[in-house]
Amino acid sequence: MWDGRELAERYDRISDVQFKSGRQLVEKMRVKKGDRVLDVGCGTGRLALYVADIVGPSGLVIGIDPSPHRIRVAEPKLKDKKRPNVRFMIGRGEDLSEFSDESFDHVCYSSVFHWVGDKKAAVEEAYRVLRPGGNVGMTTVDRSHPFAMQKMMEEIFSRKPYAGRVSFQSEMGMLVDRDELVKRLKTSGFDRICIDHVSETHKYSSAGELFGFIEASSFGNFLRDIPEELRPRVLEDMKKALETMRKGNNIELEANTMFAIAYRPGG
């Protein structure tokens, strides 16, 4: 992870896409007043603060994130808004040992599950900390639904001088498809699994704006697997490809988000 304070602050300013899908996810999870919610991969806390308004003073929202830089951006918001029902802390979904069994009504993975290394451990931990009848909610990328950037980069890397030297597979290997996710949730004990796909068009005024968004969203890992001497050329080739997707004032990219909700039996 190449994250830093500047990237975290930039992400806080430009993460409207993630914030929008996060609000949709929370609605699908039916979070209500008095609920206890664990926001895994909370980033700079935008969604956690939104959820805090829903659960109210009788509820609780705890946001965890592996990046200390993002937590440092989130924490001052609590002082500004005086919210005793929200806490932020460094942590990972694979290890929720900080929390006791059956201590939450909801576990939320908003735009985060594709970054989780050990997905088996993360799903099992989510099940453990959920109360019977509670649910886990995720928004993530479905590997079987290639998105515009993925298809563009795969095409670029298939030709010279990248072919054989650059692979996009390490990033794709972090993704799951619908069937894999259903199997993982069922194996961990979840039932009433519902998965939907939502397609949207994201607009950017320039390739530079898009690159800045990706860099902040990927913790500074954008193009880190590319040999340094090839990065300038990759960026130029990507700019040319992106310009072919321009419609009027904006570059338009199709994206597909997978929304998954699953319940712990009982309750």
PyMOL commands that set and color helices and strands:
alter all, ss='L'
color gray80, all
select helices_A, chain A and resi 5-14+16-29+46-55+68-81+113-115+119-129+148-157+169-172+178-187+207-217+228-243
alter helices_A, ss='H'
color red, helices_A
select strands_A, chain A and resi 36-40+60-65+86-90+104-110+130-140+191-204+246-247+250-263
alter strands_A, ss='S'
color yellow, strands_A
deselect
rebuild
show_as cartoon
